[in-house]
Amino acid sequence: MRGIGCLFMLIVPVFSYGVGYELAGKRFGAQVIPPEWYGRMEIPPALYALTGLRGVFNFLEGIPNLPATLALAVVVAILVGGILSIIFGWMYSALAPSKYGPMDIPAPRVKTKKYKR
């Protein structure tokens, strides 16, 4: 199960970003998401004073609908992660390995009398 969980930690965010990108391109959720989140992102001029990050800011400004894409990606990640958690919880309870190994024995079922004075 650890290997599957590790893969899902990589797959779910990438899948969510892809779905968010497609939904933002179709202006999905425009009634809820602010309209300025659609289109190019604007970096405040004060941040451009940081010369080392100017290339990163130019790259982020070039991505269309980035704030809306990230907002939708978070919602999709929560939904997909929740659904996968429920499915894997159900699968683990149905297909779980034995409680005891081949060298273990279950605890004895001994009923004792209540001590009375």
PLY file of the C-alpha trace (Angstrom):
ply
format ascii 1.0
element vertex 117
property float x
property float y
property float z
element edge 116
property int vertex1
property int vertex2
end_header
0.00 0.00 0.00
2.91 2.40 0.56
3.95 2.26 -3.07
0.43 2.99 -4.28
0.12 5.88 -1.84
3.42 7.32 -3.05
2.25 7.11 -6.65
-1.03 8.81 -5.79
0.87 11.61 -4.04
2.41 12.33 -7.44
-0.52 11.49 -9.72
-3.36 13.32 -7.93
-1.79 16.84 -8.02
-0.74 16.47 -11.67
-4.20 15.18 -12.61
-5.86 17.96 -10.60
-3.78 20.65 -12.29
-4.65 19.23 -15.72
-8.36 19.15 -14.92
-8.15 22.65 -13.39
-6.40 23.94 -16.52
-9.10 22.52 -18.78
-11.93 23.81 -16.58
-10.40 27.27 -16.28
-9.99 27.41 -20.07
-13.76 26.85 -20.34
-14.38 29.47 -17.59
-15.93 26.85 -15.33
-17.00 28.33 -12.00
-17.08 31.91 -13.30
-20.06 32.56 -11.02
-18.00 31.77 -7.91
-14.40 32.59 -8.88
-13.59 36.32 -9.23
-13.43 37.40 -12.90
-9.93 38.90 -12.52
-8.59 35.38 -11.84
-9.26 34.53 -15.49
-6.69 35.88 -17.91
-3.06 36.76 -17.26
-1.83 37.07 -13.70
-0.40 40.46 -12.72
2.59 40.63 -10.41
2.81 43.78 -8.23
5.57 46.18 -9.35
7.22 46.03 -5.92
8.02 42.36 -6.47
9.76 43.13 -9.76
12.41 44.92 -7.70
13.63 41.43 -6.72
15.90 40.89 -9.72
16.59 37.23 -8.96
12.91 36.30 -9.23
12.07 38.38 -12.31
12.39 35.33 -14.59
10.04 33.32 -12.40
7.51 36.17 -12.37
7.67 36.49 -16.15
7.08 32.74 -16.48
4.09 32.84 -14.10
2.59 35.83 -15.91
2.77 33.91 -19.18
0.50 31.09 -17.96
-3.14 31.88 -18.87
-5.78 31.64 -16.12
-3.21 30.58 -13.49
-5.11 31.75 -10.36
-8.36 30.14 -11.53
-6.48 26.99 -12.57
-4.88 26.64 -9.14
-8.18 27.28 -7.32
-9.97 24.66 -9.39
-7.04 22.26 -9.01
-7.30 22.47 -5.21
-11.01 21.63 -5.33
-10.41 18.72 -7.73
-7.52 17.42 -5.56
-9.73 17.43 -2.47
-12.54 15.61 -4.29
-10.30 13.04 -5.97
-8.25 12.49 -2.80
-11.41 11.97 -0.75
-12.89 9.53 -3.22
-9.63 7.57 -3.43
-9.37 7.47 0.37
-12.85 6.02 0.66
-12.18 3.45 -2.06
-8.84 2.36 -0.62
-10.24 2.24 2.92
-13.02 -0.03 1.74
-10.58 -2.18 -0.24
-8.21 -2.50 2.71
-10.98 -3.56 5.07
-12.24 -6.11 2.54
-8.85 -7.47 1.46
-6.74 -6.88 4.58
-4.14 -9.49 5.49
-4.70 -11.80 8.43
-4.39 -10.32 11.88
-2.02 -13.10 12.90
1.07 -14.39 11.11
1.96 -18.07 10.65
3.83 -18.17 14.00
1.20 -16.28 16.03
-1.73 -17.65 17.94
-4.80 -15.73 18.98
-5.22 -14.69 22.60
-6.92 -17.36 24.71
-10.59 -16.88 25.41
-10.73 -17.51 29.12
-13.64 -16.44 31.26
-12.80 -15.84 34.87
-15.21 -15.60 37.74
-15.61 -12.32 39.45
-13.78 -12.30 42.76
-16.14 -11.90 45.71
-15.08 -11.51 49.27
0 1
1 2
2 3
3 4
4 5
5 6
6 7
7 8
8 9
9 10
10 11
11 12
12 13
13 14
14 15
15 16
16 17
17 18
18 19
19 20
20 21
21 22
22 23
23 24
24 25
25 26
26 27
27 28
28 29
29 30
30 31
31 32
32 33
33 34
34 35
35 36
36 37
37 38
38 39
39 40
40 41
41 42
42 43
43 44
44 45
45 46
46 47
47 48
48 49
49 50
50 51
51 52
52 53
53 54
54 55
55 56
56 57
57 58
58 59
59 60
60 61
61 62
62 63
63 64
64 65
65 66
66 67
67 68
68 69
69 70
70 71
71 72
72 73
73 74
74 75
75 76
76 77
77 78
78 79
79 80
80 81
81 82
82 83
83 84
84 85
85 86
86 87
87 88
88 89
89 90
90 91
91 92
92 93
93 94
94 95
95 96
96 97
97 98
98 99
99 100
100 101
101 102
102 103
103 104
104 105
105 106
106 107
107 108
108 109
109 110
110 111
111 112
112 113
113 114
114 115
115 116
